[in-house]
Amino acid sequence: MSGSQTGGGAGTHVDRFSVPVDTRAPGGSTNAYVVGTDETLLVDPAARTDTLDTVVREKVADHVAVTHTHPDHVGAVAAYAAETGATVWARRGYEDRFVDATGVEPDRTFLAGDSVGPTTVVALPGHAPDGVGFETRNGVVCGDVAVAEGSVVVAAPEGDMRAYLTTLRRLHARDPPALFPGHGPRIDDTRATCARLIDHRRDRERAVLAAVRGGATDLDGVLERAYEKDLTGVRDLARATVRAHVEKLARERRVRWDPSSGTVEAGDE
C-alpha cells in the first residue's frame, strides 16, 4: 500500500491511501480516505492493509461511508466498522444495495446536504446511481466521478450518461479546491478536469451518433465505428458505455433504441 496524501491549506485534513484491490481501474488500486482530525470519516475502505489498519487504529474512525457501492470500494467496510465501533452510513433509498455490497446494516442514512462527520454530502450520480461525494473546505472526495488522466466508465444499464454529465457540470460550477478521486492522484485543476471529461463524452457521443447514422444497427456495430483504439481487456466496459450513450440519445429522441432486441437506428432529426 502506498503512502498517504494530505489535503493542503487550512481546513479538514483529507488523507489518501492507495489500496491494492481487484479492480478494472488502471493501477490496480482504489483510494481509501481518512477525513478529519478530531472527528474522522473513513471513506471507501476497499480492503484491509497493515498501513490502513494502523491509520484507522491511531485516528479512531468515528464514521464509515462509501462514495458508491461498487465492489472495488467496499471490501473492508464490515471489518473496520466492527473493529472501531464507527457509525456506518449509507445513502437513503439505497440501504438494500449497501447491505448487499458490504454485508453491513447501516446505522444511519444521509441525503445530499447532510453532515457526515466532518464532511457535507454532495450528490454525484451517473457512474453509479448511489454516487455521492464528501465535501470539506479542502475539496470533495468524489469516488469514480473524475480521474486526473483518462476517462470514467459509465456502464449501462446502471450507469446514466445524462446524470453523469449533469454531475460534471455541477462540479465544474461548484469549483472545489480539489477533487480526491477513487483511483489515481489528487486533482487540483477541478474545472479543467471536469471540462476535459465533458468534452471527451461529447466527442464520444458524436462518434456514437455518427455510427448509428452511418448504418450501425446494434451496440457491437456502434462500438466498432465509434472507437478507434485497441479495446483488448476493456471491450465489455466500452460496450456498456456505448449503451449509456445510446440510452441518452434515445431519451433525447436522437436515436431509436430497443433494449429488448438490442437494435438501434437513427431518430427523426
N, C-alpha and C positions, 0 to 999 in steps of 0.2 A: 504494500500500500504506500503510495507516495505521500509527500508531506502536505501540510495544510497551507491555506492561503487566506489571509485575513482581509476583510473589507477595510479600506483606508478611511481616514478622516474621523472627525468627531461624530459618534453615533453608535449604533448597535453593532458589535462585532459579528462578522459572518465568516466562519472558518470552514474551509473546504477540505474534504478528504476523498481522494480518488480510490474507490474500492473495486478491486478486480471482481468481475461477476460475469455470468453468462449473458451476454447482450449482443445484439446486432450492431450496436453503435461502434464507430471507429474507435480504436484504442482498447476495446475490451474492458471498459470500466464505467462505473456510474459514480457521480459525485454525491457523497453524503455531506450534510452541512450541520454544524452546531452554531446556532444563532443566539447571541446574548451572553451576558456575563453573570449578573446576579440571578436572573431568571432565564433559563435556557430552553430552546426548542431544538430537538433533533429532527432533521428533515431527510427523508429518503435514505434510511439505512438499508442499503441494498444487500449487504451481507455482513457477517461479523469478521473483524480482523483484530489482531493484537493492538494495533495502534488505536483503532476506534474504541475498542474495549477500554483502553487506558483513558482516552479523552472523555468518554462518557462517564467513567467512574470518577475522574477528577472534577469534572464540571457538574456532575449530578443532574442528568437531564430531567427537567420538570415536565416537559411536554414532548410528545412524539406525533408527527404528522407526515403525510406524503403529498407531493405535488400532483400525483396521479397514481393509479393502481396497476400500472403495467408491471410484469413480473420482475424486471430488472431494477425496480426501485423499492421493493417492499420486503426483501428476503429476511431481514433481521428485525423487523418491527416487533414481532412477538417476543423474541429473546430479550431485546433491550427494554421493552415495556415491562416484562416480568421481573427483570433484574433491578430496575430502577424505581418501579412503582410510579412511573411517569403517567400523566394524564394522556390517554390516547384519543386523538381527534380524527374525525372523518367528515367529508363534505356531506351536508344534509341532503337527503334524497338519494345518496349513493351508499348508504350504510351496508346494504347487502353485498354490493360489489366490493366494498372494503373488506368485509368479513371473508368473502370468498378468496380474496387475494392474499390476505395476511393471516387468517385464522384467528383474528382477534376481534372481539366486540368493542366498538369504540365507547369510551367513557362520555365523550361529549361530541357534538357536531357543530359545524360552522357554516356560515354563508359569507359571501363577499362583503367586506366591510367590517367583519367581526375581528376581534383581537384574539390571537392565539399566542400565549406567552408574550414575548417582546415584539411580535410582528402583527401586521394587519393583512387580512386575506384579500387577494385580488383574484377575480375570476379570469381564467385563461383557457377556455375551451378550444377545441379544434384538433389538436394532436390526440387528445383523449377527451371524452365527454365530461369527465370529472376533474379536468385540469384546473389547477389553481396555482397562484404564486403567493409567497410570503414576503411582505414588503417591510423594509426598515429604512431609516434615513440614509443608509449606505447603498441601498438598491433592493432589487427583487430577486429572491430565489425562485427561478421561473420554470424548473423542470425541463421538459423537452420542447419548449416553445421556440427557443433560439439556440444557435450554436455560433461560435466565433468564426468557423470556417465550414464550408459545405452547406448542406440544406437539411431540413427536417422532414422526416417521413410523415405524411398524413394519410394513413392507411384506412380506406373504406373497408367494411361498412361502418366501423365506429368512428373513424376519422372524418371530420367535417371540414371541407375546404373553405366554405363561406365563413364558418365560425373561426377558423384559423386565421384567415386574412383579417377579419374584424379584430381579433386579439392582437395581431401585429400592429394594426393601425392604432389601437388604443394604447399599446405600449409605446409606440412612437410618439404619440401626443403626450403621454404621461412623462416621458423622458426621465426615467430614474437615473441616478448617478452611475449605476452599474447593473448588469444582469449576471446572476450566478446560475449557470445552466446545469442541466442534468448530466451533460457529458462535455468534456473539454474545459478549456480555461475560462476564467472570468472575462466578461465582455464590458469594456469601458465605453465604447462608442455605441451607445444604445440606439440612437436614431439611425446612424449609418447602417448598423446591423439589421435593424427592422426594415429599413428601406431596401437593403440588398435582398433580404429574404422575400419581401413583397414583389420586387422586380423579378426575382427568379420564378416565383409562382405565376406571375403574369406571363412571362416568357413561355413557361411550360403550358399554360392554358392556351396560349395562341397556337402552340405546336399541336396540342391535342385537337383543338377546333379545326385546324388546317388538315389534320389527318382524317377526321371524320368527313369534312367537305371534299377531301380528295378520294374518298371511296372506302375508307376503313369501316368495317361493319361490326367489329367486336373489339373487346379490350386488347386482345393479343395483336390485332391488326393496328390499332391505335398505338400500342406500345412500340411496335417495330418502326413506325413512321415518326413518332414524337421524340424518341430517344436516339441520339447519335453517339452512343458510347457503349462500351462493353458492360453488360449487366450481369456478368457471372457472379453468382453468390448473392445478388440482391434483386434478381428479376421479380420475385414474388412481391417484394416491397414496392418496386417501381410499378408493377401492375396494379397493386392496391391503391397507390397514389394516383395513377391514371383514372381509376374508377372514381376516386374522390373528385377529381377534376370533372369527369363526365357527369357525376351527380349534381355538381354545382351548375354546370352548363345546362343541364336538363331543368333544374329549378328555375333557371332564367329563361327557359324556352328557346335556348340557342341550339340545342340538340334534342332529339327524342331518344330516350333510354328505356329499355325494357329489361329490368333486372332478372325477371324470370327466365328469359331466353338468352340474356347476355348480349343482346344486339343494340346497336346504336346507329343513328342516322342523323343527317343534318336537319336542323329545325327550319322554321318558316322565314328566317331572316333573308 
